[in-house]
Amino acid sequence: MHTVRSIARVVAASLLGTFLFAAAPARAEIKVGYSDWPGWVAWAIAEQKGYFKKYGAKVKLVWFSNYSDSISALSAGQLDANCQTWSDTMAPLAKGIPLKVVLVNDNSAGNDALMTGPAIKSFAALKGRKIALEEYSVSHFLLATALNRNGMTPKDVNIVNMAAGDAAAAFISGRVDAAVVWNPWVNKIELSGKGKPLFSSKEVPGLIPDLLVAQEKSLAANRQDYAGMIRAWYDVVKFLREHPDEAVKIMSKVVGLSPDEYKVFLPGTHFFDQKANLEAFGTDTSTTKTLVGSAPTILKFLDENKLIDGKPDYAKALDGSLVRQIAK
């Protein structure tokens, strides 16, 4: 059910967008792709509670059961906007696809984690150990970042390439020494009693931001709709804070889970309100809490693993003008 927030799968798809976007017809409403991640599933609250209509935003949400397909659709000009990570936006930008980041929905704040058992209480104890994860995904990025912060590199461990669910199962059964996964598997490992987080996305604020990314042409033609979406999002965050049980009920239905199953995802998701968005679109390059500050670390990982071809002008892709306009 929970699709991979992949870094590697978008490179080929991004090649298509340069040629197809120019032919995309004007639309009466903006088509926005979203998929199975709490910060994006929450858009269903805006739809069901009437927040889009409240702010005059003509929006059609388009569900993708496979996250990677939504990135391909945006790159090919089949969507006006899409919900995707900052890392997954770099490859299309490097190919010259004209995209603009207009909103930060959330940061992963614990939903992604390196899980280890009682025998491994330090990074030094990981040396030479088998770690299951999905290669080149956000999990791989998190591990590389964690190791780097502790004076190690991925070469110091034995990475075993598995889908997240399989990685969790391998860890619980004792076939690997550690696993890097995201929820619901973080929670399942903890409930099994076999492991706890040694390192999580909570410790790297800003490095796994989940965004609303628009085609530049669509943003220029439909600024009122995007402004309405941003206002609606702020109402969603307020609703999540004030009515969490009802919010979880709406969100869990979208992905076919029970509210009890879904509620474990919320604590590990830092939903971004207006204040957090203003900070994220700031110009301070010395902190990963800004998008411009986190970009170099993300690009370093993509370059080292040959997951990107070219140099994206990520600063040009950041458009916080609506976030700032609404805040006035």
Order of alpha helices (4+ residues) and beta strands (2+ residues): alpha-beta-alpha-alpha-alpha-beta-alpha-beta-alpha-beta-beta-beta-alpha-beta-alpha-beta-alpha-beta-beta-alpha-alpha-alpha-alpha-beta-alpha-alpha-alpha-alpha
